Amino acid sequence: MWGVGNPGVLLALLLLPGLGEGFSLDVRRSRLFRGPPESQFGYRVLQRGGDGDKWLLVGAPWDGNGQGDIYKCDACAPLWSQECGTSTFSSGRCVRLNEELRPVGTIAPTAQRCSTYMDIVLVLDGSNSIYPWEEVQAFLGNILARFFIGPGQTQVGVLQYGEHLVQEWALGQHPTAQSLLEAARNLTRQEGRETRTAMAIREACAESFSPARGGRPGAARLLLVVTDGESHDGDELPAALAECDRHNVTRYAIAVLGHYLRRQQDPEDFIREIKSIASDPDEKYFFNVTDEAALNDIVDALGDRIFSLEGGKQP
């Protein structure tokens, strides 16, 4: 009987179909890829250069029907860049290579919408009971400074109300942070003996996000209501909030308790009303502060909650 170590047997085995073919799998250091295919793009990146050109080889283990692929990407000065929040994204393009590393196609990614693509309308109570107004101005300036103002990012409009409603400025009317902050510093209180919150909310949701007022298709719509007292038109609130729901407006609401606490009045009914204005859940969309000065204590928390939304989608 021939043994395995016999040279003749070894030669015969090597000549059998399939047994003499090699394979490129690393069975000792295998790696299992999970998740969507796009998450594996760029698993390995190799910098290359020559003849004055600089480029990258980028591995994509899940491309090519799951068999893996490789891309050649130019490394050059971008033709354009896009700011999103505190980050800047540059353009680029990738060239698909075959097994001989020869170009077979080009991929040029389209611009992605920023997560800060938001239309925000602030509805400010300017009735007589709000005092001192300078604290409201300070809050307005501080929260505006948290927003990423600019084309393709966030734009802000402001309504002020008491007995009457005033459109202080529309969405996009102040396209830069500097212009917006200057407008906030010059904002004066309208005054008034009544607090017609339902009127202001209905106007904001029905009109302030419209294209005629600077609203943008696809932008996340946020309403921020700041008030210090129960509305005089509370029976109209359900209809006003329904208008917001129809226009996919997410609502933040801040109850300023200073007027009640200074007069030692129970704010329970007031808080209940403001919670009804805020979107659900209350722990994310509702705030209450002891007085006007305390508005500035919630700026960071409010900003964090606003920008935890997925921009570019209707919440």
SULVEN-V635850 format. One record per helix or strand of 3 or more residues. SS is the DSSP state (h for helix, s for strand). FROM is the first residue (numbers start at 0). LEN is the number of residues. If there is no record, write none. Layout:
BEGIN
<<SS | FROM | LEN> <SS | FROM | LEN>>
END
This chain:
BEGIN
<<h | 6 | 9> <h | 36 | 4> <s | 40 | 10> <s | 52 | 8> <s | 68 | 6> <s | 80 | 4> <s | 86 | 4> <s | 93 | 4> <s | 102 | 5> <s | 117 | 8> <h | 132 | 14> <s | 153 | 8> <s | 164 | 5> <h | 176 | 9> <h | 196 | 12> <h | 210 | 3> <s | 219 | 8> <h | 233 | 13> <s | 248 | 8> <h | 257 | 5> <h | 267 | 10> <h | 281 | 4> <s | 285 | 4> <h | 292 | 14>>
END
